[in-house]
């Protein structure tokens, strides 16, 4: 395993069409969005945070179409064993309790509130959502496109504001209204 934490033959590449990182096996020519089996996820998190994050992340995802009545938000998701799908790109089998997930998120929340780090930068390495590779950016969405609790919290935020912890069937979130 190299500095990426990926098994032999695997590397991180960048999709020009989706403007996202993906995983490619130079031996089998397989490509995939999720890390392959036997990945050292701790090394991968460090590698992705170092090489696939930064201030340009927010600029890479433009509106691309009609946005009237829609907002744009980013989020940081921490799943727990009772989540709708208790697995992610970070962990194949999530066993933490909901209270443990909330404690993890509270720690991230304190760092964001202190100005130490942005939600997007934490999301790149710590979010259990596949949007992590986009700094948690979910793009534009309107009413009735997200889970009710998530939507209600996101639409209540002012641009630049970060929510308190929001619980949904997916797990626990911090949400930042981007536009």
Order of alpha helices (4+ residues) and beta strands (2+ residues): beta-beta-beta-alpha-alpha-beta-alpha-alpha-beta-alpha-beta-beta
